[in-house]
Amino acid sequence: MVHDDTGSPSEHVPSAHELELAAGADAIAHIVEDDDTLNLPAPGPEAFAPRRPPVRPKRELVSRTVGFKQTLIPILLSQGVLLPLIATYLLVLGEESPLAGHAWIPLSLLGIGLVLLLFAVITMLQVRNQLAKVAGA
């Protein structure tokens, strides 16, 4: 019961919106959600039997593949030639060069370039041996 402005009790008349909400609530109250059950047969005993892990093929390191080494050879050769050329150029510049007082820079470039040329030759020999093994097998 609701009291009006005069203080006397009066009955509350629900509005159309309140009736609609109540009808919706009643409709939802009867819905039962039971989504944790499935209509599937039980799995067979073989599903629970221990299995061996799949056999994976033995993987080779990328740095040991022929393709990687063939890619590396031109890089080693170009750097092995360019670094000694730059070192020679720096030594030829003379007294006017900003690097004239630092002889260690051209010498280190020369040393690194020669080491890279050595690595290029070793890599070429490795590739030749690997390709010969593949062709002979």
N, C-alpha and C positions, 0 to 999 in steps of 0.2 A: 504494500500500500504506500502511496505517495501522498504527502500532505500538500495542499495547494496554499495560495497566499493567505487565505482566511484562517488557516490552521486546521481545517476540517479534513479528514481523510477522504481521498478520492482514488479511484482505480486507474492504474496506468494502462493506456491503450498502446500496444506496440505499433510502431510505424511499419510501412511496407519494407523498408530496408532492414529493419531488425528481424522481421519475419523471414526475409530471404536469407539472412545470415544464419538464422536458426535452422532453416531447412538444409542449408549447405553443411552445417556442422553435423546434423543428424545423418546426412548421406555419407559423410566421410567417416563417421564413427563406426559404420558397419564394414568398412574395408579392412581386410586382414592381409598384411604383407608378410609372406613367408618365402623370401627369396633365397634362403640358404639350403633349400632342398632341390635336387635335380631328379628328373625322371630318366635316369640312366641305369643300365644294369651294372652290377658289381664287377670290378675287374677280375680277370682270371689270375690264378696263382703265379703264372709266368711274369706278370707285371711286378711282382715283389721279389722275384729271384735275383740273386746278385749277378751283375753283368761285368764283363771285362771292359776296360776303357778302350776306345777306338785307337788303333795303331796309326800314329802320325808319321808321315815320311820325315826322314832326317833332314833338317834344314841346314843349309850352308850359310856361313856368314857372308854378308853382302860384299865385304872387302876382299873376299877370296874368290869371287866369281870372275869369270873371264870378261863379262860385259863391264863390270866396274873398272877392272884394270885397263881395258881398252879405252875407257873414257878418261882415265887418269893420265895415260901416256902423253897426249898432246898438251895437257896442262903442265906436266913436269918438263916437257921439252921446251915449251915456249918460255916458261919462267927460268929454266936453266940457261937459256940463251940470252934473254933480256936482262937479267940481273948482272951478269958479267959485262954486258955492253954498257949499262948505266954506270957501273963501277969504273970502266975505262973512260967514259965520258967525264966523270967527276974528277978523275986523276989528270986528265988532259986540260981541264979548264984553267989551271994555273993559280997564280996569286990573287986574281980578282974574284975568285969564287968564294961564296960564303962558307963553303966547306973546306977551304984550303988548310985551315988549322986542324981539321979533324980527319986525319988519314984513316982512322978506324972504320969510318962509314963506308967508303968504297971498298976497303979490304973485306969487311964483313959481307957486303953485297956479292963480291967475287966468290967468297967461300961458300955462301949459301947457294949461289947459282951453280957452282961446280957439284955440290952435294945433290942438288935437284937433278942435274944431268946424270949423275951416277944412279940415282933412284929410277930415272927414266929407263936407263939401259937395263937395270936389274928387272924392272917390271916388264919390259919387252921380252926378255929371256924367259920369264915366268909364263907369260901369255903364250909364247911359242911352244913351250913344253906342255902346257895344259891343252892347247889345240892339237898337238901331236898325240897326246894320250887319248883324246876324244876320237880322233881320226883312226887311231890304231885299235881302238876297242870295238 
